[in-house]
Structures are given as C-alpha cells and as structure tokens.
Amino acid sequence: MSKTIGYIRVSTIGQNSERQLADVKLDKVFEEKVSAKTMNRPKLREMLDFIREGDTVIVHDISRLARNIKDLHELVETITALGVTLKFKKENLVFTGDKQDAMSQLMLSMLGAVYQFERSILLERQREGIAVAKKAGKFTGRPATIDKQAVIDALKSGNSISKTAKLCGVSMSTVQRIKKSIT
C-alpha cells in the first residue's frame, strides 16, 4: 500500500516548522532541524531508506530539500528512481522520473539556482556584517568556554596533557592547542 510521506526541515532549533505541510494529510513525517548545505542529514537518510515504489514524498519547497543544484538534482533522481513521486508544494512541481517533462526539469533547475544564489548572498552579507562589527569592536566572537589560564597553570605544575585535560574538563586536543600557543 502506497504512503504519503512528508519531509520537513528547518535550519536551526529556534526555527518553527509548523507552517510546512500543516494542511497536508501524511502517513509518515520525517522532520529535522539541520542545515541543507549538507546531504548528511539523519532524517533525510531515514526517509530515503523508508520510501518504496508507489509512495509520494511531499516537501514544502525546494529549499527544504536542498540548497544547491547538485544535491537537489541528485535527491530528485534518487527519489524518483525508486518509483516514488516527489511533490514540491509551494512551487507546485511534481516529479515522477518521467524525463519527458522538460518544463518541470527547467523549473527545478531555475528555482534551485535561485535558492543556491539566495544562500550565497545571505552568507556574503553575514561575513560583511561580521567584518564591520569587528572593526567597530562590537563583534568579538562567542565567549570563551574554556579557562585557558587554568589549563596553562595545570601544565606548568607538571601535569601531563591527559591529566590536565581531566583536571580542567576539556579534551586533550584543547590542552595541546593551548600548550602549543604558549611555547
């Protein structure tokens, strides 16, 4: 029996996914809070393992599935090659593996390129904003979570890297990095 499966993704824990597919009746939902810049997403992998021929996968919009053209085409191909229908709700695009639908293929490429461009611009603006804030002394990065002086003191007391890591509650690589910075 075929199923209707929803894939819902937001980039950060603070984002709300309720607007995605709220009005669609789904048999199973795979939801995650992770960036689409990578294909290494646990729920995406789980969904790809779960789907079977005849199923329908519904995604709110193209950017929820992938943020670059290569990954987007690869995922569409992987899903449709299994005999699964893929629907993008917002763009009203449907893919069945039928390569004859040239218009849908064109729209997928164009919209995927727009989303990829949008992400690039966002990252560029973010870098520019951080650079301006650093110059103004307003951006100093995240607060240190490691007591660097405690690590230095423990090392100077003759403790090994391993013992210093245990005493200070940090990893051995952190101790090694701090040790390297003082020598």
HULIN-V939243 format. One record per residue. RES is the residue in three letters. NEAR is the number of other ideal C-beta (glycine too) atoms within 8 Angstrom. D_FIRST is the distance of its C-alpha to the first C-alpha in whole Angstrom. Layout:
# HULIN-V939243
RES|NEAR|D_FIRST, RES|NEAR|D_FIRST
This chain:
# HULIN-V939243
MET|2|0, SER|7|4, LYS|9|7, THR|12|10, ILE|16|13, GLY|15|16, TYR|15|19, ILE|14|22, ARG|15|26, VAL|9|29, SER|8|32, THR|6|34, ILE|4|34, GLY|3|36, GLN|8|34, ASN|5|32, SER|10|28, GLU|5|27, ARG|6|28, GLN|10|25, LEU|11|22, ALA|6|23, ASP|3|22, VAL|9|19, LYS|3|16, LEU|10|14, ASP|5|11, LYS|9|13, VAL|9|17, PHE|13|19, GLU|10|22, GLU|10|26, LYS|10|29, VAL|10|30, SER|6|32, ALA|13|30, LYS|6|33, THR|7|32, MET|8|28, ASN|4|29, ARG|11|27, PRO|7|25, LYS|12|22, LEU|13|22, ARG|9|21, GLU|9|19, MET|12|17, LEU|9|17, ASP|6|16, PHE|9|13, ILE|11|11, ARG|10|9, GLU|6|10, GLY|6|8, ASP|12|8, THR|11|11, VAL|14|14, ILE|13|17, VAL|14|20, HIS|11|23, ASP|9|26, ILE|15|27, SER|9|29, ARG|11|26, LEU|11|25, ALA|12|28, ARG|10|32, ASN|10|33, ILE|9|32, LYS|6|32, ASP|11|29, LEU|13|27, HIS|11|27, GLU|9|26, LEU|12|23, VAL|11|22, GLU|8|22, THR|9|21, ILE|13|17, THR|13|17, ALA|7|18, LEU|9|15, GLY|8|13, VAL|13|13, THR|10|14, LEU|13|17, LYS|11|19, PHE|13|22, LYS|11|23, LYS|7|26, GLU|9|27, ASN|6|25, LEU|11|24, VAL|9|20, PHE|14|20, THR|8|18, GLY|7|20, ASP|6|22, LYS|5|25, GLN|4|27, ASP|9|26, ALA|6|30, MET|6|30, SER|10|27, GLN|9|28, LEU|8|32, MET|10|31, LEU|14|29, SER|10|32, MET|8|34, LEU|11|32, GLY|14|32, ALA|9|35, VAL|8|36, TYR|12|34, GLN|11|36, PHE|8|39, GLU|9|39, ARG|11|38, SER|8|41, ILE|8|44, LEU|8|42, LEU|8|43, GLU|8|47, ARG|8|48, GLN|8|47, ARG|8|49, GLU|8|52, GLY|8|52, ILE|9|52, ALA|8|55, VAL|8|57, ALA|9|56, LYS|10|57, LYS|6|61, ALA|7|61, GLY|6|61, LYS|6|58, PHE|8|55, THR|5|56, GLY|4|52, ARG|4|51, PRO|4|53, ALA|6|54, THR|4|52, ILE|9|54, ASP|7|58, LYS|8|59, GLN|6|63, ALA|9|62, VAL|16|60, ILE|10|64, ASP|8|66, ALA|12|64, LEU|13|64, LYS|6|68, SER|6|68, GLY|3|68, ASN|8|64, SER|5|62, ILE|10|59, SER|7|56, LYS|9|59, THR|13|59, ALA|13|55, LYS|7|55, LEU|9|58, CYS|12|56, GLY|5|53, VAL|8|52, SER|6|50, MET|8|53, SER|6|52, THR|11|53, VAL|15|56, GLN|9|57, ARG|8|56, ILE|13|59, LYS|11|61, LYS|7|61, SER|6|62, ILE|7|65, THR|4|66
